[in-house]
Amino acid sequence: MERDIYDEDHEAFRGLVKEFLARYATNEAREGWDAAGEIDRDTMRAAGEAGLIGLSVPEEYGGAGMLQDYRFRAVVNEETIAVGAGSLAGAFGIQDDLAVPYIVHMGTDEQKQKWLPGMATGEILGALAMTEPGAGSDLRGIKTTAKKTDGGYIVNGAKTFISSGKTADMVVTFVKTGDGNRPEAFSLLILESGMEGFDHGKTLSKMGFHGHDTAELSFTDVFVPEENLIGGKEGLGFVQLMMNLPLERLSIGVAAAAAAQAGFDWTVEYTKEREAFGERVIDFQNTRFQLADIAATLDALWAYIDRALLIYKDGALSAEEAAKVKFWTTEREWEILDTCVQLHGGYGYIMEYPIARAFLDARVHRIYGGSNEIMRDIVSRKIAGKR
Ligand SMILES: Cc1cc2nc3c(=O)[nH]c(=O)nc-3n(C[C@H](O)[C@H](O)[C@H](O)COP(=O)(O)OP(=O)(O)OC[C@H]3O[C@@H](n4cnc5c(N)ncnc54)[C@H](O)[C@@H]3O)c2cc1C
């Protein structure tokens, strides 16, 4: 089914994104990122220069000023994943969907002035650190503390699984500024790379997204000035996270649909070329039927995503709707990519083939951004009328 949510501006922008990717996301570049375990800074800066990141940053701070309109970001996500550069898509996503929004929508004027121009150009890379070794799904169980002191806070604790955690210059960090686990006990503080006592610990070795760094962070008596308190007020951290999580989940949904689409496209191409028993693999009825099933699911996936993009643009994507989008799309993605690997035969298991990478990258979509069990919990609580 044809999609109709993009207009000429989006399509013109898509052209620019494709040009950028043809130049910067070559096979050689992807291999380099995988070997280094991170995206190089030059590529991120070039992306900033080409206008691929900082899309929601207001124009007065050097960004594209898209604010609630996620469609341009969706174009970047779709195209980057379509060329098999999942790690680069991940790095763009952390910058634009997980770090920038906290400054754009919740930062003080000073924070906007300090961070946004550099984040739009790719000079400053951000990350979001919520998860800890002992608390992932249950975020209120975090132990990282920020104790008030003269002019700021002293932060102690540790975070894990932080995407872009090694490369980030600034980390929006979920900390406890109060006692107990009431929502008001939490705040978001910006920790800056280079602050004394802030250690970028081990970079984790992952099943997928080999070219995007995921790291442990540790904080020992780190002094963080009070200007780095997001929104300039204590006790808002939990609510601030809740405000941005629908976007994070929508972005995972877009990535899931894009990866499923790319997997389908690669598989059609591959099965047209590959022969067995004197026939092309695509001529077997089983292959054609499987592809027909995928094609129908893709139509449903895009229709769902497109609707969510428009609802988000109107500022009305609720936590429950975003949770549904996240778990449903990532589960369809997983099924589709599994079928695509199968239709590639042995080559589907070989990392040289983009389908193998996409399959491994996809696995975490059901885990991060809130696991799919937590997504079902959010949705089902609403259905059951529970808080
Ligand atoms: C590659 C990668 C990148 C990540 N990037 C980031 C990042 O940038 N920033 C960040 O803060 N975090 C990040 N994470 C962390 C991620 O969000 C968490 O791993 C995820 O939320 C799950 O938390 P957990 O690992 O502690 O699992 P747990 O919470 O220990 O869960 C274990 C299992 O129990 C299930 N479970 C837990 N509670 C319930 C419940 N109430 N009902 C039913 N089942 C339940 C879970 O669904 C899961 O299956 C990343 C993780 C990975 C793997």
The ligand as an SDF file (V2000), in Angstrom:
LIG
                    3D

 53 58  0  0  0  0  0  0  0  0999 V2000
   21.8700   -2.7440   23.6720 C   0  0  0  0  0  0  0  0  0  0  0  0
   21.1630   -2.0660   24.7840 C   0  0  0  0  0  0  0  0  0  0  0  0
   21.0880   -0.6810   24.7900 C   0  0  0  0  0  0  0  0  0  0  0  0
   20.4610   -0.0130   25.8550 C   0  0  0  0  0  0  0  0  0  0  0  0
   20.4760    1.3540   25.8880 N   0  0  0  0  0  0  0  0  0  0  0  0
   20.0560    1.9950   27.0160 C   0  0  0  0  0  0  0  0  0  0  0  0
   20.2340    3.4040   27.1720 C   0  0  0  0  0  0  0  0  0  0  0  0
   20.7310    4.1010   26.2790 O   0  0  0  0  0  0  0  0  0  0  0  0
   19.8600    3.9890   28.3400 N   0  0  0  0  0  0  0  0  0  0  0  0
   19.3140    3.2560   29.3550 C   0  0  0  0  0  0  0  0  0  0  0  0
   19.0020    3.8260   30.3800 O   0  0  0  0  0  0  0  0  0  0  0  0
   19.1050    1.9220   29.2390 N   0  0  0  0  0  0  0  0  0  0  0  0
   19.4720    1.2800   28.0950 C   0  0  0  0  0  0  0  0  0  0  0  0
   19.2990   -0.0840   27.9640 N   0  0  0  0  0  0  0  0  0  0  0  0
   18.6870   -0.8180   29.0560 C   0  0  0  0  0  0  0  0  0  0  0  0
   17.3260   -1.3890   28.7320 C   0  0  0  0  0  0  0  0  0  0  0  0
   16.3780   -0.3710   28.6360 O   0  0  0  0  0  0  0  0  0  0  0  0
   16.9970   -2.4340   29.8160 C   0  0  0  0  0  0  0  0  0  0  0  0
   17.8520   -3.5330   29.5750 O   0  0  0  0  0  0  0  0  0  0  0  0
   15.5490   -2.8810   29.7890 C   0  0  0  0  0  0  0  0  0  0  0  0
   14.7050   -1.8380   30.2010 O   0  0  0  0  0  0  0  0  0  0  0  0
   15.2950   -4.0990   30.6940 C   0  0  0  0  0  0  0  0  0  0  0  0
   15.8400   -3.8960   31.9600 O   0  0  0  0  0  0  0  0  0  0  0  0
   16.7860   -5.0410   32.6020 P   0  0  0  0  0  0  0  0  0  0  0  0
   17.8250   -5.3660   31.5900 O   0  0  0  0  0  0  0  0  0  0  0  0
   17.2420   -4.5860   33.9220 O   0  0  0  0  0  0  0  0  0  0  0  0
   15.8520   -6.3000   32.7300 O   0  0  0  0  0  0  0  0  0  0  0  0
   14.9520   -6.6760   33.9990 P   0  0  0  0  0  0  0  0  0  0  0  0
   14.1860   -5.4990   34.4410 O   0  0  0  0  0  0  0  0  0  0  0  0
   15.8230   -7.3510   35.0010 O   0  0  0  0  0  0  0  0  0  0  0  0
   13.9820   -7.7380   33.3550 O   0  0  0  0  0  0  0  0  0  0  0  0
   14.3040   -9.1250   33.1510 C   0  0  0  0  0  0  0  0  0  0  0  0
   13.0750   -9.8020   32.5450 C   0  0  0  0  0  0  0  0  0  0  0  0
   11.9690   -9.6740   33.4630 O   0  0  0  0  0  0  0  0  0  0  0  0
   10.8830   -9.0770   32.8050 C   0  0  0  0  0  0  0  0  0  0  0  0
   10.1260   -8.2440   33.7320 N   0  0  0  0  0  0  0  0  0  0  0  0
   10.6020   -7.2610   34.5480 C   0  0  0  0  0  0  0  0  0  0  0  0
    9.5980   -6.6950   35.2330 N   0  0  0  0  0  0  0  0  0  0  0  0
    8.4600   -7.3210   34.8400 C   0  0  0  0  0  0  0  0  0  0  0  0
    7.0760   -7.1970   35.1750 C   0  0  0  0  0  0  0  0  0  0  0  0
    6.6610   -6.2600   36.0490 N   0  0  0  0  0  0  0  0  0  0  0  0
    6.1830   -8.0110   34.5710 N   0  0  0  0  0  0  0  0  0  0  0  0
    6.6000   -8.9430   33.6800 C   0  0  0  0  0  0  0  0  0  0  0  0
    7.8870   -9.1260   33.3200 N   0  0  0  0  0  0  0  0  0  0  0  0
    8.8040   -8.3150   33.8820 C   0  0  0  0  0  0  0  0  0  0  0  0
   11.4900   -8.2460   31.6910 C   0  0  0  0  0  0  0  0  0  0  0  0
   10.5610   -7.9830   30.6570 O   0  0  0  0  0  0  0  0  0  0  0  0
   12.6230   -9.1610   31.2380 C   0  0  0  0  0  0  0  0  0  0  0  0
   12.1100  -10.1290   30.3650 O   0  0  0  0  0  0  0  0  0  0  0  0
   19.8730   -0.7600   26.8900 C   0  0  0  0  0  0  0  0  0  0  0  0
   19.9180   -2.1720   26.8480 C   0  0  0  0  0  0  0  0  0  0  0  0
   20.5640   -2.8140   25.8280 C   0  0  0  0  0  0  0  0  0  0  0  0
   20.6310   -4.3180   25.8500 C   0  0  0  0  0  0  0  0  0  0  0  0
  1  2  1  0
  2  3  1  0
  2 52  2  0
  3  4  2  0
  4  5  1  0
  4 50  1  0
  5  6  2  0
  6  7  1  0
  6 13  1  0
  7  8  2  0
  7  9  1  0
  9 10  1  0
 10 11  2  0
 10 12  1  0
 12 13  2  0
 13 14  1  0
 14 15  1  0
 14 50  1  0
 15 16  1  0
 16 17  1  0
 16 18  1  0
 18 19  1  0
 18 20  1  0
 20 21  1  0
 20 22  1  0
 22 23  1  0
 23 24  1  0
 24 25  2  0
 24 26  1  0
 24 27  1  0
 27 28  1  0
 28 29  2  0
 28 30  1  0
 28 31  1  0
 31 32  1  0
 32 33  1  0
 33 34  1  0
 33 48  1  0
 34 35  1  0
 35 36  1  0
 35 46  1  0
 36 37  1  0
 36 45  1  0
 37 38  2  0
 38 39  1  0
 39 40  1  0
 39 45  2  0
 40 41  1  0
 40 42  2  0
 42 43  1  0
 43 44  2  0
 44 45  1  0
 46 47  1  0
 46 48  1  0
 48 49  1  0
 50 51  2  0
 51 52  1  0
 52 53  1  0
M  END
$$$$
